[in-house]
Amino acid sequence: MKKVAFYTLGCKLNYSETSTIARQFEQKGYQKVDFTETPDIFIINTCSVTENADKKCKKIVKEARAISPNAYVAIIGCYAQLKPKEISEIEGVDAVLGAAEKFRLIELLDGFVRPPQAQVFASNIEQATNFHHSFSYGDRTRTFLKVQDGCNYNCSFCTIPLARGESRSDTLENILAKAKEVAQTGEVKEIVLTGVNTGDYGIINGKRVHRFIDLIRALDEVEGIERFRISSIEPNLLTDEIIAFVAQSKKFVPHFHIPLQSGNNKILRLMYRRYQKELYADRIRQIKTLMPHCCIGVDVIVGFPSETNEDFLETYNFLNELDISYLHVFTYSERANTDALKIKEIVPHKVRNERSKMLHILSDKKRRFFYEQNIGKIATVLFENDVENGRMHGFTQNYIRVSAKYDPLLINEIKTVLLTNIDTNGFMEVEEVVESNFPNRIISNSFTVA
Ligand code: SF4
């Protein structure tokens, strides 16, 4: 039995796809092993957004070769689609597969016999029109279920449309069937809906067939899954209808991750984003009016070309005033074949780094404030399979990271807890509570003061 190991860089979508490809291997009789267990085959799933994608890819290939010098090494993922030739020239690589080919890996590589020279199977991205359903299973306490792929937005800084192609989705029927399949394992408590532009869900064969709200309404009825989480949603697609639905949903948790990218309208225009800061602020207000306890994460890019100090400070102040819970800060970096390269006023790297630091500090402040607002409230926590210095972790519905004394019986369990205080690492400490002691309180998506 040949042994195969996987390494995944990047986003939840990549994790769901790696997991699906791993199941294909297992169905064909291969044994899935850890990276260090001298595999016969390595599959490395790359990311184009990751900083220094090329260096990371080279490093992983080198490590793979050191572990199993004669193993077969195949590279897939966004970076493989964008730079197939460059990757094929990395020493130790045997094959590179693009977006349209990665799910046919076993068939295309036929027996995994090392070729004298790396083989490249990467068609133009226009050929990547099929939707391959994927979900992660068995690696984590949560399952990432892919509902949508590709993007038609073409933001001026982003290579994802070039790496993943046009927006396309799975059918509602297929997604429901997959969610039920996951539920029937009896092991998964939470499903995270994953896509490139998740809120654009519903385009099938180039035509809009469904809307995102149809999808979440249908999933809310799936039995056997306790929580659904939306990985990320563009502000212009986050409608009042979606917010109102989540606010009253039994299973969709009060947590949104909404890319902002800049709090300055000139920069938003240059980024080809489809909204202005006023719309974003309105979305946050709407969410917080219906769900005061909702966690809101924000993506933001610093150092986009032509971003002046004043522009950045406008973003900083905008974020500072918004009722949000944390930031994911990205430092702008130049990407081949993107329109942002045409803007000549480059922001020096030193300035980009300084802005990034300022926003990281702001993010810590926001997170702490959000956690403090939740002390004394009752929540449910899904505990994860991790242990560090005798402690384990989990997340509440509204994405507060909880720390508790390690107990293997808690892994993958949902417990009702009282949020007590923030520890020195910034995690929430909790005490378990018995629901029957709180007979008048509804403990679901809503939170009540203890
Ligand atoms: S919405 Fe913009 S940033 Fe997001 S994947 Fe699409 S093109 Fe990239």
Residues whose N, C-alpha, C, O or C-beta is under 5 A from the ligand:
A	BS01	SF4	C151 Y153 N154 C155 C158 I160 V196 N197
